[in-house]
Amino acid sequence: MPPVAPLSQYVLKLTSRCDLSCDHCYVYEHPDQSWRRQPRLMTPDTVAATARRIAEHAATHRLDTVRVVLHGGEPLLAGAARLAATADTLRRAVAPVARLDLRMQSNGVLLSPEIADVLVAHDIRVGISLDGDRSANDRHRRYASGASSHDQVRRALALLRRPEYRSAYAGLLCTVDLANDPIRVYQALLAEEPPRIDFLLPHANWDRPPIRPDGVATPYADWLLTIHRRWLADGRPVPIRLLESLLATAAGGSTGTEAVGLAPADLVVVETDGTFEQVDSLKSAFHGAAATGLDVFRHPVDEAAAHPGIAVRQSGLAGLCATCRSCPLVRRCGGGLFAHRYRSGSGFDNPSAYCADLAALVRATAAPAGPVPAPSADSLPPAVLDDLGSGRGSAESVGQLAAVHLGIARALTVALSPAAADPVAAAGWHLLVDLDVSAPDAVHTVLSHPFVRRWAQRCRAGETGELPHLAAVAAAAAVRAGVDADLVLPVRSGAVHLPTLGTIVVDADVDTVPVVVSGGAVELRAGRRRVRVRPALGPNPDRWQPTRTAHTGAGAVLLEDTDPYRDCFDLPVAARLTPAVADRWTAQVRQAVHRLDTEAVGYAAGVRALLRAVVPLRPDPSGRSRSAAARSAFGAVAVTPVGDDAALAVLLVHEVQHLKLDAVLDVCELFDPADARRLRVPWRDDPRPVEGALHGVYAHLGVADVWRHRPGVEAAAHFRRYRDWTDGAVDALLDLGSLTADGERFVRRMRATLDDWR
C-alpha cells in the first residue's frame, strides 16, 4: 500500500438510535437510511477491536494525540456503565502510544449526575446540541410525540455548569435556522455559559439546496454576520469556532473547522457494527454515500485512510473542483463542507451549495477583528515544521508564524476588555472595536507592534495600572486610519506614547490628558496650551518625537527609542537618539536587510516577515557587539551599536531565529516541559535547559549558514566554529530523550541541514 496521511480523529457510533426526532437530522431524515440495518448498540467486542485499530495506527504513525468522539444516534442511550467501560477500553489501548482526547456529542436530555460522574472520572468532554431559546430549539429538536426537549436540555446544561462537572462541559452546537432571530439565539446560547459555541449550516447540496428567502442572495451569511458584529462589540466573550476560523485564515493562520479553510480533514467514522465510514454528514447526499466497504475486524486504519473518499479530504487545494481552485477566496473558504458540494452527475466535484454565503462571510471577515486564535499544537502542518526545521523557512511558512504572533496579540488585547472598567481604557476599547470594523488594516498594524503585545502581557499579569494604555493603542490606530476621535490618554514620565508612531511630550504635571484625533493629526490639550502634531509629517522638536523608520524595500522596520515598553531585554536600552545617530542606525538597518537578500536569501524571508522593530541598546562597556530578543516582545530585536551593516546582518539573523523558534513553541510542544535536566553546550560555560539549548542550536545554525555564504578565510573560520557548535548540540538533544515527536522531527531537520553541508 502506498504511504497514507494518518488519521487522528475518530467518531464512534456507540448507538444508532436517538430519543429525539429532529426533522433536520442528517442521520435519520436525509437520503441515507443505512441506520436501519445497524445494531442499536456497539458491542464491547467491537469497541475493543476499534481501540486496537486506533492504537495500532497511532503507533505506526507516531501520533502525539488521538481524538475520539462518542456519537450516535444519541450516545447517552448507552447508559453510564457502558460509557465507562467504553472509555476504559479506549484509554487502556491508546494511552500507551498516544494521548487520548475523548469527547462526546449529545442532545443532553438523558444527562444525569450518574453519567456526569462518569464523564469526569474518565475525562470525557461533552458538547450539547442547542438551537437557542425555547421557540428556536423547539422548531426542530422535539420528541417524536412533538413534545419540547428544551427544559431537559437546559437541565443538563445547569448540571454541567456545577463546579464538580464543569470540566466535562465542552460547549454548544447550534444549527442555523433563518427563521430564528440571530441575536436572540446568540444571547440564549451565551446564557448557558459555554466554553465554546459552534454554528453549523444546515446540511444541503445542489440536489437539496438550502432554503433561501426570495430576493436574499446570502441569507446565511447575513444571519451569521449579525452575530459576528454583536460578538465583536461584546468583546468576544466566548470562542465561536466558525467565526474564529474565518478570522484566523484572514491572518494567514489555520482553520479550526472542516467548514472553511484548506486544512486536511483527517477523520473516519466507526459505525455500531464496526464498519468504517467516511464523515457521516455525507448521509445527506445519497444512500450509501459514506460507505467504504471496510471494517475494524478485517482492515487496519491505513486502508480506511487510503479510501479515495477519505484521502481526497486530506488533499487540500488539489481535492477541489476547478471552479474552486481558480477562486481568489479558496484558501480561506476551502470549498466549504465536503457534503455540501454534492450534485447528481458530478458527485462532489462542485463548489459548495453555500458558495455565495461563504464568499460573503470571507469578504466580511477579510481583516480579523479581535483575537485570532493561535493554531493548536496539531495545526502547524508537518511540511511547515520541516521547512522551518531546516533553519531557513519560506515566506509562506514564516508568514504562519507572523499570524501566530498577531493572534496572540489580539487574544491578549481582547482578554483585557472585561477588566477595562477604568473609563480611559473603556473608551479606548470601544474605539478599537469600531476601528476593527471600519479600518482593520490600521488596527492590524498597531496590534502587530512588539510592545503592544508586551504591554498586554503585563496587564494580564496583574499590572492593572497599565490598562489606560489601551486608549493610546486605539488612538494610534485612529491616527493611522485618519478617523476622528476624542479620547483621554495616559501620561507616563511626562509624555503620551502612541505605539508605532512616537511620543508627545507633555509639560503639565498630569496623569492623563485629553486629545482630539482628526485627519491623521493629534491635538493635545494640556493645561492652557494646545499642541497639534501631525505624525505623518515628521518631527516637531518641541513636542513630537516620531518613531523613525528604516525602509527596506518591500517593508519597513521601526527604530524604537521612545516606547515605554521596550525595556524588556536583559541589556539596558538606549535613550532617545539624536537625529544624526538615528540616521546612521536606519541606514545600517536598511543596508543589513538588503545584504541578506543576496548573501543569506534563505533567511531574508524570516527577517522581512518577522522583524518589526530594532531597539538600540547602550554600548557594552567591553566594546562587544550584543543583541537580544524577548518572547514577550515578539518582532523586536535589540542591538548595541555595531561597526557596519555586515555585522548587523549576522545579529539580525541570530535574533530572528530566536523569534521564529519562539513562535513555533507557541503552537508546538517540542520537548517535555517537565524535564529539568541541563545540557553542556560549547557556546556557554553554564549548562543549559532543554529550551535554552534548542534556542542556541537554532540560532547558531542560521549564523553558520550566513558565514558559509561569505567569502574569505575569516568567514570560513566563523562558519566552522558555529557549525561545530551546532553539530554536537543537535546530537545531544536527539540523544536526551526529552523531545516530542514534533521536536524530534524539527531537530532531525536541523541534523539533515548540517549533513548537507558536509
MARMI-143009 format. One line per 4 residues: number of its first residue (from 1); for each residue x, y, z of C-alpha. Coordinates in pm, whole numbers, plus 50000, padded with zeros to 5 digits. Example, Ala and Ser with C-alpha at 12.3 -4.5 7.8 and 13.67 -1.06 7.14 Angstrom:
<mikols>
1 = 51230,49550,50780  51367,49894,50714 $
</mikols>
This chain:
<mikols>
1 = 50000,50000,50000  50137,50349,49917  50200,50584,50210  49884,50737,50354 $
5 = 49820,51052,50552  49744,50934,50907  49404,50979,51068  49396,51130,51416 $
9 = 49020,51173,51468  48758,50901,51510  48381,50917,51553  48248,50609,51734 $
13 = 47876,50548,51686  47801,50393,52023  47431,50387,51937  47235,50401,51613 $
17 = 46906,50522,51764  46801,50854,51919  46544,50959,52176  46459,51278,51983 $
21 = 46312,51312,51635  46481,51625,51499  46347,51693,51150  46681,51833,51028 $
25 = 46889,51531,51137  47119,51408,50861  47133,51053,51004  46760,50979,51015 $
29 = 46589,51237,50794  46816,51254,50487  46858,51015,50190  47095,50763,50351 $
33 = 46888,50524,50563  47162,50274,50644  47099,50330,51016  46806,50087,50985 $
37 = 47041,49788,50943  47280,49889,51220  47278,49728,51567  47124,49957,51824 $
41 = 47440,49949,52040  47810,49893,51970  47914,49574,52148  48216,49557,52383 $
45 = 48394,49335,52128  48352,49599,51859  48475,49869,52097  48783,49659,52177 $
49 = 48858,49590,51809  48821,49960,51730  49052,50057,52017  49318,49814,51894 $
53 = 49299,49956,51541  49330,50314,51667  49629,50228,51886  49793,50034,51603 $
57 = 49756,50330,51366  49876,50584,51624  50185,50375,51699  50266,50320,51330 $
61 = 50246,50691,51251  50386,50812,51586  50086,51034,51655  50108,51251,51967 $
65 = 49733,51281,52016  49425,51091,51904  49075,51238,51936  48779,51001,51972 $
69 = 48423,51139,51971  48149,50917,52116  47847,50975,51896  47521,50826,51772 $
73 = 47229,50845,51736  47232,50954,52095  47534,50815,52286  47371,50864,52629 $
77 = 47131,50583,52536  47426,50351,52604  47396,50426,52978  47654,50515,53241 $
81 = 47805,50168,53279  47863,50115,52908  48004,50465,52866  48252,50398,53146 $
85 = 48351,50061,53000  48397,50211,52653  48618,50490,52785  48823,50243,52987 $
89 = 48875,50014,52686  48983,50302,52464  49219,50451,52718  49388,50121,52805 $
93 = 49458,50056,52436  49555,50406,52321  49725,50564,52623  50049,50362,52590 $
97 = 50112,50506,52242  49935,50845,52227  49739,51093,52436  49366,51019,52410 $
101 = 49140,51323,52377  48797,51175,52449  48485,51373,52355  48111,51318,52317 $
105 = 47834,51493,52122  47487,51463,52277  47141,51616,52281  47176,51616,52660 $
109 = 46823,51512,52756  46939,51194,52937  47233,51355,53119  47221,51270,53489 $
113 = 47458,51309,53785  47549,50940,53747  47653,50993,53383  47821,51324,53466 $
117 = 48031,51140,53725  48142,50901,53450  48235,51192,53222  48454,51350,53490 $
121 = 48608,51023,53606  48705,50922,53250  48798,51273,53129  48525,51287,52863 $
125 = 48423,51635,52745  48069,51663,52609  47924,51907,52359  47548,51967,52378 $
129 = 47318,52050,52085  47102,52357,52147  46949,52583,51882  46867,52881,52104 $
133 = 46576,52976,52328  46264,52760,52362  46097,52875,52040  46418,52835,51838 $
137 = 46509,52496,51985  46156,52358,51951  46145,52442,51583  46338,52119,51514 $
141 = 46461,51947,51833  46148,51768,51958  46046,51422,52069  45861,51201,51818 $
145 = 45542,51294,52003  45606,51661,51924  45688,51745,52285  45959,52002,52361 $
149 = 46305,51895,52470  46412,52243,52579  46364,52204,52955  46557,51874,52963 $
153 = 46849,52024,52768  46868,52327,52996  46859,52097,53299  47158,51911,53152 $
157 = 47346,52235,53095  47278,52350,53450  47429,52021,53566  47742,52077,53355 $
161 = 47785,52426,53499  47815,52286,53851  48177,52311,53974  48220,51936,54008 $
165 = 48114,51878,53643  48235,52196,53471  48548,52022,53339  48325,51792,53128 $
169 = 48148,52086,52954  48295,52123,52603  48046,52368,52451  47730,52410,52245 $
173 = 47646,52314,51889  47377,52519,51714  47229,52462,51368  47150,52785,51184 $
177 = 46782,52842,51104  46690,53162,50923  46351,53163,51096  46522,53222,51430 $
181 = 46635,53569,51532  47019,53554,51536  47068,53787,51833  46810,53602,52045 $
185 = 46984,53275,51958  47326,53421,52046  47200,53557,52378  47031,53229,52468 $
189 = 47349,53035,52400  47563,53282,52598  47327,53245,52894  47434,52880,52923 $
193 = 47798,52991,52987  47950,52757,52727  48328,52720,52688  48273,52732,52309 $
197 = 47993,52774,52054  47983,52605,51716  47736,52720,51449  47658,52472,51170 $
201 = 47493,52543,50839  47201,52304,50782  47308,52015,50558  47217,52083,50197 $
205 = 47358,52025,49847  47283,52109,49485  47011,51841,49467  46859,51954,49800 $
209 = 46955,52324,49806  46939,52536,50123  46620,52731,50185  46659,53091,50067 $
213 = 46404,53370,50111  46311,53536,49781  46541,53821,49686  46805,53749,49951 $
217 = 47136,53644,49793  47329,53547,50106  47081,53492,50392  47303,53251,50590 $
221 = 47599,53488,50575  47372,53776,50678  47244,53575,50977  47593,53479,51095 $
225 = 47736,53827,51036  47465,53976,51258  47602,53760,51539  47958,53840,51431 $
229 = 47903,54215,51478  47737,54171,51817  48006,53924,51928  48280,54175,51843 $
233 = 48101,54456,52024  48069,54231,52330  48445,54176,52332  48422,53816,52205 $
237 = 48309,53672,52538  48322,53311,52418  48503,53140,52128  48277,53082,51826 $
241 = 48456,52824,51614  48332,52920,51267  48389,53294,51318  48731,53246,51477 $
245 = 48834,53015,51192  48738,53280,50939  48939,53541,51129  49235,53306,51169 $
249 = 49253,53227,50797  49230,53601,50721  49555,53647,50914  49724,53352,50743 $
253 = 49656,53111,51028  49489,52771,51036  49121,52690,51049  48966,52508,51341 $
257 = 48676,52362,51143  48619,52149,50835  48357,52402,50720  48617,52654,50593 $
261 = 48986,52658,50502  49215,52405,50341  49330,52212,50647  49308,51833,50599 $
265 = 49002,51657,50744  49171,51352,50899  48861,51177,51032  48691,50839,50998 $
269 = 48363,50710,51142  48315,50366,51300  47952,50250,51295  47793,50033,51564 $
273 = 47870,49718,51364  48239,49812,51329  48227,49930,50967  48446,50221,50869 $
277 = 48256,50507,50708  48353,50844,50570  48236,51156,50752  47873,51096,50843 $
281 = 47747,51428,50705  47771,51256,50363  47449,51075,50456  47276,51397,50346 $
285 = 47386,51335,49984  47256,50991,49879  47207,50642,50019  47543,50474,50075 $
289 = 47744,50794,50024  47954,50739,50337  48023,50366,50288  48377,50232,50244 $
293 = 48333,49852,50245  48589,49828,50529  48560,49735,50896  48770,49723,51212 $
297 = 48778,49344,51224  48939,49285,50884  49107,49612,50789  49366,49841,50952 $
301 = 49304,50214,50971  49565,50266,50697  49326,50104,50448  49046,50337,50556 $
305 = 49283,50636,50527  49368,50529,50172  49000,50517,50067  48954,50777,49788 $
309 = 48664,50947,49967  48873,50996,50280  49204,51070,50109  49054,51347,49893 $
313 = 48951,51535,50208  49316,51546,50313  49448,51671,49980  49373,52041,50032 $
317 = 49357,52251,49717  49413,51953,49488  49089,51793,49610  48868,52085,49500 $
321 = 48686,52138,49172  48837,52360,48901  48597,52644,48987  48715,52650,49349 $
325 = 49084,52610,49263  49068,52923,49044  48878,53131,49303  49081,53403,49484 $
329 = 48899,53319,49810  48979,52948,49805  49247,52946,50074  49003,53088,50326 $
333 = 48681,52927,50204  48835,52588,50127  48534,52492,49916  48311,52463,50221 $
337 = 48196,52139,50382  48256,51837,50157  47895,51712,50189  47758,52045,50065 $
341 = 47930,52007,49725  47723,51711,49603  47530,51721,49274  47390,51427,49080 $
345 = 47608,51351,48780  47921,51528,48902  47938,51391,49257  48135,51615,49495 $
349 = 48337,51788,49222  48148,52117,49264  48157,52434,49471  47951,52435,49789 $
353 = 47576,52485,49767  47651,52769,50013  47913,52923,49783  47763,53274,49780 $
357 = 47720,53277,50158  48075,53154,50218  48213,53423,49985  48019,53690,50174 $
361 = 48148,53559,50508  48506,53551,50383  48489,53905,50244  48321,54046,50554 $
365 = 48593,53900,50776  48879,53982,50538  49062,54168,50812  49039,53999,51150 $
369 = 48866,54192,51424  48962,54073,51769  49189,53788,51869  49284,53540,51604 $
373 = 49340,53217,51794  49684,53075,51767  49686,52746,51584  49664,52450,51816 $
377 = 49964,52224,51868  49850,51992,51593  49765,52260,51339  50117,52354,51222 $
381 = 50141,52134,50912  50431,51887,50902  50560,52046,50581  50582,52384,50757 $
385 = 50756,52230,51058  51005,52062,50822  51063,52385,50631  51133,52583,50947 $
389 = 51337,52299,51097  51583,52331,50811  51687,52658,50975  51556,52873,50696 $
393 = 51186,52889,50615  50990,53006,50312  50786,53326,50311  50470,53114,50347 $
397 = 50598,52921,50649  50729,53231,50823  50401,53403,50741  50222,53143,50951 $
401 = 50446,53235,51243  50365,53603,51197  49997,53507,51211  50060,53325,51539 $
405 = 50204,53646,51688  49914,53856,51564  49667,53605,51704  49831,53614,52046 $
409 = 49843,53994,52048  49476,54014,51957  49376,53750,52209  49565,53928,52485 $
413 = 49410,54263,52396  49054,54134,52382  49105,53941,52706  49161,54278,52874 $
417 = 48821,54417,52772  48628,54284,53073  48890,54436,53304  48878,54774,53133 $
421 = 48643,54929,53387  48868,55233,53401  48693,55496,53184  49013,55580,52994 $
425 = 49068,55216,52899  48698,55155,52829  48679,55443,52581  48987,55308,52407 $
429 = 48837,54959,52387  48513,55080,52225  48706,55286,51971  48930,54989,51889 $
433 = 48627,54765,51829  48478,55023,51589  48810,55067,51407  48849,54691,51371 $
437 = 48539,54700,51152  48594,55030,50970  48977,55042,50948  49109,54689,51008 $
441 = 49446,54750,50841  49527,55026,51090  49435,54802,51384  49636,54516,51235 $
445 = 49944,54738,51209  49924,54863,51566  49847,54525,51724  50139,54370,51533 $
449 = 50377,54603,51712  50604,54406,51950  50550,54630,52251  50170,54623,52229 $
453 = 50196,54252,52298  50433,54313,52587  50204,54579,52734  49906,54341,52712 $
457 = 50102,54063,52880  50193,54295,53166  49826,54383,53211  49729,54016,53207 $
461 = 49994,53953,53471  49801,54181,53706  49957,54523,53643  49618,54695,53620 $
465 = 49778,55038,53629  49887,54974,53271  49530,54934,53139  49480,55300,53034 $
469 = 49746,55247,52764  49466,55072,52574  49342,55421,52484  49683,55503,52334 $
473 = 49671,55183,52127  49330,55288,51993  49449,55645,51930  49745,55520,51726 $
477 = 49508,55311,51513  49277,55613,51469  49569,55830,51356  49674,55566,51104 $
481 = 49317,55533,50978  49253,55908,50957  48946,55862,51178  48822,56136,51411 $
485 = 48810,56057,51783  48802,56226,52124  48999,56044,52391  49175,56084,52722 $
489 = 49527,55936,52709  49757,55839,52994  50072,56040,53060  50381,55841,53153 $
493 = 50710,56007,53251  50588,56336,53112  50482,56204,52773  50198,56046,52578 $
497 = 50311,55739,52386  50142,55631,52062  50263,55282,51965  50421,55262,51616 $
501 = 50404,55643,51582  50602,55816,51855  50580,56024,52169  50422,56361,52253 $
505 = 50598,56549,52534  50362,56697,52796  50482,56983,53014  50189,56975,53258 $
509 = 50218,56759,53570  49914,56539,53498  49829,56168,53482  49603,56197,53178 $
513 = 49544,56445,52902  49251,56498,52660  49333,56461,52290  49143,56502,51967 $
517 = 49236,56290,51667  49132,56446,51338  49252,56387,50986  49562,56197,51096 $
521 = 49665,56472,51337  49660,56474,51716  49564,56782,51917  49681,56755,52276 $
525 = 49502,56977,52526  49728,57005,52832  49669,57290,53072  49618,57617,52889 $
529 = 49821,57507,52589  49702,57315,52291  49959,57127,52088  49875,56988,51745 $
533 = 50111,56736,51587  50090,56555,51257  50273,56225,51287  50269,56175,50912 $
537 = 50460,56499,50852  50765,56434,51069  50921,56577,51385  50819,56873,51591 $
541 = 51127,56908,51814  50941,57088,52090  50669,56829,52135  50667,56547,51884 $
545 = 50926,56267,51888  50836,56039,51600  50939,55676,51573  51198,55662,51295 $
549 = 51163,55408,51017  51415,55212,50812  51254,55146,50475  51373,54811,50343 $
553 = 51206,54794,50005  50907,54564,50050  50855,54672,50410  50975,54888,50694 $
557 = 51144,54839,51031  51082,55081,51317  51371,55223,51518  51222,55221,51867 $
561 = 51390,55457,52112  51088,55600,52299  50832,55326,52352  50800,55279,52731 $
565 = 50753,54902,52700  51080,54839,52515  51278,54778,52836  51218,54403,52829 $
569 = 51565,54279,52740  51846,54163,52964  52054,54455,52839  51997,54830,52902 $
573 = 51819,55019,52624  51949,55347,52485  51777,55680,52543  51626,55888,52261 $
577 = 51880,55911,51977  51990,56237,51822  51879,56285,51460  52229,56219,51323 $
581 = 52274,55898,51522  51922,55784,51430  52000,55839,51061  52307,55616,51091 $
585 = 52101,55346,51259  51823,55348,50999  52073,55341,50714  52255,55049,50872 $
589 = 51935,54852,50930  51827,54911,50570  52164,54802,50435  52178,54495,50660 $
593 = 51838,54369,50542  51931,54427,50178  52260,54241,50235  52063,53935,50349 $
597 = 51872,53935,50020  52193,53845,49841  52416,53658,50084  52160,53483,50306 $
601 = 51850,53459,50092  51715,53166,50293  51689,53389,50600  51580,53713,50436 $
605 = 51216,53597,50430  51220,53545,50806  51380,53880,50876  51143,54067,50647 $
609 = 50830,53892,50776  50903,53896,51149  51128,54195,51219  50904,54485,51318 $
613 = 51139,54696,51529  51504,54742,51618  51574,54873,51967  51910,55049,52015 $
617 = 52094,54931,52326  52357,55117,52522  52711,55030,52410  52856,54736,52600 $
621 = 53138,54850,52836  53362,54578,52695  53309,54701,52340  53146,54372,52234 $
625 = 52856,54367,51991  52550,54245,52182  52197,54160,52074  51880,54022,52232 $
629 = 51524,53914,52163  51235,53863,52405  50935,53634,52365  50715,53898,52529 $
633 = 50813,54148,52257  50784,53926,51953  50912,54103,51643  51168,54324,51817 $
637 = 51546,54282,51812  51766,54484,52047  52122,54562,51934  52422,54756,52062 $
641 = 52593,54987,51813  52793,54780,51563  53066,54864,51318  52889,54801,50988 $
645 = 52588,54650,50816  52768,54316,50768  52795,54267,51144  52437,54384,51195 $
649 = 52309,54136,50934  52456,53845,51134  52298,53970,51457  51959,54015,51289 $
653 = 51963,53657,51160  52070,53531,51503  51785,53705,51687  51517,53640,51423 $
657 = 51600,53270,51457  51503,53308,51824  51179,53481,51720  51098,53200,51476 $
661 = 51156,52933,51737  50950,53124,51994  50658,53128,51751  50697,52756,51680 $
665 = 50696,52689,52055  50378,52894,52088  50192,52631,51883  50400,52312,51907 $
669 = 50534,52131,52211  50883,52029,52101  51009,51890,52432  50888,51769,52769 $
673 = 50845,52085,52980  50881,51879,53298  51234,51768,53204  51463,51976,53429 $
677 = 51788,51828,53300  52055,52059,53160  52292,52015,52869  52654,52117,52835 $
681 = 52687,52333,52524  53008,52467,52368  52899,52830,52349  52823,52871,52722 $
685 = 53005,52793,53044  52684,52711,53229  52470,52406,53138  52153,52499,52952 $
689 = 51794,52377,52998  51645,52192,52701  51467,52501,52569  51784,52712,52600 $
693 = 51990,52450,52417  51727,52428,52144  51726,52807,52103  52105,52819,52086 $
697 = 52125,52542,51826  51862,52703,51605  52019,53049,51623  52372,52923,51560 $
701 = 52255,52714,51266  52135,53034,51098  52453,53223,51182  52666,52938,51045 $
705 = 52470,52949,50721  52532,53323,50683  52907,53279,50731  52900,52980,50494 $
709 = 52798,53213,50211  53054,53484,50281  53395,53477,50112  53732,53478,50284 $
713 = 53938,53288,50536  53787,53465,50837  53434,53384,50722  53529,53019,50675 $
717 = 53666,53004,51030  53346,53157,51169  53141,52907,50971  53334,52608,51106 $
721 = 53304,52732,51465  52927,52781,51453  52875,52461,51256  53074,52256,51507 $
725 = 52890,52413,51800  52558,52325,51639  52666,51978,51529  52744,51845,51876 $
729 = 52445,52009,52045  52199,51869,51789  52318,51516,51862  52296,51580,52236 $
733 = 51935,51694,52201  51846,51388,51995  52009,51158,52250  51847,51321,52555 $
737 = 51507,51154,52517  51317,51473,52604  51192,51567,52256  50834,51509,52148 $
741 = 50759,51361,51805  50736,51716,51665  51055,51812,51846  51246,51517,51710 $
745 = 51117,51592,51361  51227,51955,51396  51575,51873,51531  51632,51599,51273 $
749 = 51567,51857,51001  51849,52063,51153  52060,51747,51155  51984,51699,50783 $
753 = 52089,52060,50708  52421,52006,50883  52473,51678,50696  52404,51850,50365 $
757 = 52683,52098,50437  52931,51813,50460 $
</mikols>
